[in-house]
Amino acid sequence: MAVYGGIQAHEVERWLNALTNAAYDRRCPLTKVHGGNARARTARQDLLHLATAFRGGERSREAVADGLSRWCQHYLTEAEWYVLVGGRTPQAKSTSKPAPQAETQPNDTASSDEQAADDALEVLYQHRVG
């Protein structure tokens, strides 16, 4: 149970399907895993390796659940994790902004970046497991 509560063995198939779908959905934050295309490609390869090992009977459910937990810890943000387990993303970062920041020009791009991230998390919510 390495990440935000872990993945249980009986949930492995649902997690593999959800993560694989999210990793290949271009609208989703998992298509560009925090660090660029090379990191996202590696994340997808790692995920497919886990899926192949599980579906081919090379690894047990428990071993794959542990591997998926480590994968999530390595590649997902906490907000993405909460979306995937069926919860809503924490709204603290969008509500904690002081009012004077909204008056400056540079933060308009920051708010549009935050909006894009929120939109991507909404798409990720379609792939939730819980």
C-alpha positions as CSV (number, residue, x, y, z in Angstrom):
1,M,0.0,0.0,0.0
2,A,2.5,2.5,-1.2
3,V,0.3,5.3,-2.5
4,Y,-2.6,7.2,-1.1
5,G,-4.2,4.0,0.3
6,G,-2.9,1.5,-2.3
7,I,-4.6,-0.8,-4.8
8,Q,-6.1,-4.0,-3.6
9,A,-5.6,-7.3,-5.5
10,H,-9.3,-7.7,-6.3
11,E,-9.3,-4.3,-8.1
12,V,-6.4,-5.0,-10.4
13,E,-8.3,-5.5,-13.6
14,R,-10.4,-2.4,-13.1
15,W,-7.3,-0.3,-12.4
16,L,-5.4,-1.7,-15.4
17,N,-8.3,-0.9,-17.7
18,A,-8.9,2.6,-16.2
19,L,-5.2,3.6,-16.2
20,T,-4.6,2.2,-19.7
21,N,-7.6,4.1,-21.1
22,A,-6.5,7.3,-19.3
23,A,-2.9,7.0,-20.5
24,Y,-4.0,6.9,-24.1
25,D,-6.8,9.5,-23.9
26,R,-5.4,12.6,-25.5
27,R,-7.7,14.9,-23.5
28,C,-6.4,13.4,-20.2
29,P,-3.5,14.6,-18.1
30,L,-1.9,11.1,-18.2
31,T,-1.1,11.5,-21.9
32,K,1.7,13.9,-20.9
33,V,2.8,12.6,-17.6
34,H,4.4,15.4,-15.7
35,G,7.7,15.8,-17.4
36,G,7.0,15.5,-21.1
37,N,6.5,13.0,-23.9
38,A,9.4,10.7,-23.1
39,R,8.2,10.3,-19.5
40,A,4.7,9.7,-20.7
41,R,5.9,7.0,-23.1
42,T,7.8,5.3,-20.4
43,A,4.8,5.4,-18.1
44,R,2.6,3.8,-20.8
45,Q,5.3,1.1,-21.4
46,D,5.5,0.3,-17.7
47,L,1.7,0.1,-17.5
48,L,1.5,-2.2,-20.5
49,H,4.2,-4.4,-19.1
50,L,2.2,-4.8,-15.9
51,A,-1.0,-5.5,-17.8
52,T,0.8,-8.1,-20.1
53,A,2.4,-9.8,-17.1
54,F,-1.0,-10.0,-15.3
55,R,-3.0,-11.1,-18.2
56,G,-0.4,-13.6,-19.3
57,G,-0.3,-15.2,-15.8
58,E,3.3,-14.3,-15.2
59,R,2.6,-12.3,-12.1
60,S,0.0,-12.7,-9.3
61,R,-2.7,-10.2,-8.6
62,E,-0.9,-9.1,-5.4
63,A,2.3,-8.5,-7.3
64,V,0.6,-6.5,-10.0
65,A,-1.4,-4.5,-7.4
66,D,1.8,-3.6,-5.7
67,G,3.3,-2.7,-9.1
68,L,0.3,-0.5,-9.9
69,S,0.5,1.2,-6.6
70,R,4.2,2.1,-7.2
71,W,3.3,3.2,-10.8
72,C,0.6,5.5,-9.4
73,Q,3.0,6.9,-6.8
74,H,5.6,7.5,-9.4
75,Y,3.5,9.0,-12.2
76,L,0.3,10.5,-10.7
77,T,-0.3,13.6,-8.7
78,E,-2.4,13.4,-5.6
79,A,-5.3,15.2,-7.4
80,E,-5.2,12.6,-10.3
81,W,-5.2,9.8,-7.7
82,Y,-8.3,11.2,-6.0
83,V,-10.1,11.6,-9.3
84,L,-9.3,8.0,-10.3
85,V,-10.5,6.5,-7.0
86,G,-13.9,8.2,-7.6
87,G,-13.5,11.3,-5.5
88,R,-13.5,14.9,-6.6
89,T,-10.3,16.9,-6.8
90,P,-9.5,19.1,-3.9
91,Q,-10.7,22.6,-4.6
92,A,-8.3,24.3,-2.2
93,K,-5.9,25.5,-4.8
94,S,-8.6,27.3,-6.8
95,T,-10.3,28.9,-3.7
96,S,-7.2,29.9,-1.8
97,K,-6.1,32.7,-4.2
98,P,-6.0,36.1,-2.7
99,A,-8.1,38.7,-4.6
100,P,-5.3,41.1,-5.5
101,Q,-3.6,38.5,-7.7
102,A,-6.6,38.5,-10.1
103,E,-5.8,42.2,-11.0
104,T,-2.4,41.5,-12.6
105,Q,-1.8,40.4,-16.2
106,P,0.6,37.5,-15.6
107,N,-1.9,35.6,-13.4
108,D,-4.5,35.6,-16.2
109,T,-2.3,33.0,-18.0
110,A,-1.9,31.2,-14.7
111,S,-5.6,31.0,-14.2
112,S,-6.1,29.8,-17.8
113,D,-3.4,27.1,-17.0
114,E,-5.3,26.1,-13.9
115,Q,-8.5,26.0,-15.9
116,A,-6.9,23.7,-18.5
117,A,-5.6,21.5,-15.6
118,D,-9.1,21.4,-14.1
119,D,-10.6,20.5,-17.5
120,A,-8.1,17.7,-17.9
121,L,-9.0,16.4,-14.5
122,E,-12.7,16.4,-15.5
123,V,-11.8,14.2,-18.5
124,L,-9.8,11.9,-16.2
125,Y,-12.9,11.6,-14.0
126,Q,-14.5,9.7,-16.9
127,H,-11.8,7.0,-16.3
128,R,-12.3,6.7,-12.5
129,V,-12.1,3.3,-10.9
130,G,-14.2,3.9,-7.7
